[in-house]
Amino acid sequence: MKILVVDDERDIQMLFEQRFRRELRQGAVELAFAFSGEEALTYLSNHHHEAVLILSDINMPGMSGLELLHHIKERYENPPPVVMMITAYGDAENFNKAMELGADDFLTKPLDFNILKEKLKLN
Amino acid sequence: MQLSAVLLIIIIAQIRKQLIRSKQLPDLQELLKKSIVVVAVLFVLTNVGPIEEIVRLVIDALLILSIYIVYNREELKPYRNIMYAYIPFIILSILKHITTMLPESWEDAVETYVDAASAFAIIWMVAMLIIANKQNKALRTETQKREEEEKMKQLAEEKKAELEVLVAERTKELLLQKEELQLAVEHLKATQDQLIHAEKMASLGELTAGIAHEIQNPLNFVNNFSEVNQELAEEMKEDLEKMQLSEADKTHLISLVNNIRQNQDKINFHGKRADSIVKGMLQHSRKGTGQKEPVDLNEMVDEYVRLSYHGLRAKDKNFNATIDVHLDPAITKVPLLPQDIGRALLNILNNAFYAVNEKKNSGIPDYSPTIRVNTRLVDKGKKWVYVTVRDNGNGIPDAVKDKIFQPFFTTKPTGKGTGLGLSLSYDIITQGHGGELKMLSKEGEFTEFVIKLPV
């Protein structure tokens, strides 16, 4: 399964790689990273239909996670990739907007990797 | 000799006129009126032969009496100058009268003198009357002037009195207005203080949420990386166990890994602690989320009182308190965010129970911890519900009364409270619900929180 992680914090790459080290070793998961919304769109157009799951933060400089979600849901119809949004704790406003834009699931910060793995049925 | 009678009538009439003019001696006025009639009768009688002499004597006597009266009574002083004109004539006429009673030879001798004197007396009388008339006229105009002045003065005085009444009224009005204005100023000052306080609390809340937001991401990394490190250390330990190493090296390495693992535990523990504080701080930014729904406030208060009490009982089995709950049945459903108000209620109730527990643990003899909770519906044009929570704990010192609603202010020992509970409750009640949260306290005696919510 290929997961595209979108976050403006670069350290997210190290964290994900370490957290998914077993799954990466086993080849169960492939990770790709984009550090902005724009970068994520470029990646998606270059690697058509490769990413099955997109994990995106909402608050990012430039294109926000919500705009990215909007673009993805508009552009990729068949089959649309699963988009999980990462929302800040207690940020009901963005949660509702993401829901309207068609986000498939939500994760709240701080990321609980056990929950994420459960959702990905990797445990 | 009817002339003396005529003169007497004139004098009497003039005296009377004088008295009428000066409004004096009304008795004498009346008497003079009657005496005019009497003199008129006497005048007629002078023509009656047999008593003529006696009548004349009476008239003479009356003339002298009139002179006497005029010069004797102070009230008739203005008339004296006229009288002055008559005196020589009167004396002469009396003298003449006397001479008629003298022997014939004497009479002739005196007559020439008397005639000369008569002419003089008449001239004198005319001259004096003219002078007196002038004087009296001047006097009258003077008196009139004085009277007018007096009238003006009186009028002025009346006006003055009227003005004084007006001034007094105005002064009273102004004083009243001044008092009203002073009250208004005080009211404004209080409102301003409240506004400043509310503004301050709001900006503190925003600041708190802002800081929390900024800290959240780095803190998440700290927690996440420390968790990975825990896992990595665990794996490393497992791998080390499998390795072919000398026992001493293995023990050494494993104890190092254990240390790393323990340190990571500590980092994670404190990171989580910081995270719960940050979450509390972030509550400040949760504005207007969710819809208000009608809630049975009485039921809610009752439920949270029990929740709070049992929460503390769970931590401290020895804890006991009298709980006195009075719920106003007039309160039905109140529109509110149940979770938020529940949180605020719980914060306030927990503080109350904490306060009485602290006081009890300080070992005051005969102390009975008591919490009083009541709800009240108040209709002040707009309907409000009041929820009052009162404890008989140690109270809040005056020095910190202004700070209790500020974020991070706490009197609890480190680790027991973040100082966010009341500040959050304040935000929920004031900003979230348009209500008010007030605190009354007397050190060593009680603390009372009053939640005021619009219905």
Boltz contact constraints between the chains, C-beta under 6 A:
constraints:
  - contact:
      token1: [A, 11]
      token2: [B, 221]
      max_distance: 6.0
  - contact:
      token1: [A, 15]
      token2: [B, 224]
      max_distance: 6.0
  - contact:
      token1: [A, 18]
      token2: [B, 228]
      max_distance: 6.0
  - contact:
      token1: [A, 19]
      token2: [B, 228]
      max_distance: 6.0
  - contact:
      token1: [A, 89]
      token2: [B, 279]
      max_distance: 6.0
  - contact:
      token1: [A, 89]
      token2: [B, 282]
      max_distance: 6.0
  - contact:
      token1: [A, 90]
      token2: [B, 282]
      max_distance: 6.0
  - contact:
      token1: [A, 90]
      token2: [B, 286]
      max_distance: 6.0
  - contact:
      token1: [A, 92]
      token2: [B, 289]
      max_distance: 6.0
  - contact:
      token1: [A, 109]
      token2: [B, 220]
      max_distance: 6.0
  - contact:
      token1: [A, 110]
      token2: [B, 220]
      max_distance: 6.0
  - contact:
      token1: [A, 110]
      token2: [B, 223]
      max_distance: 6.0
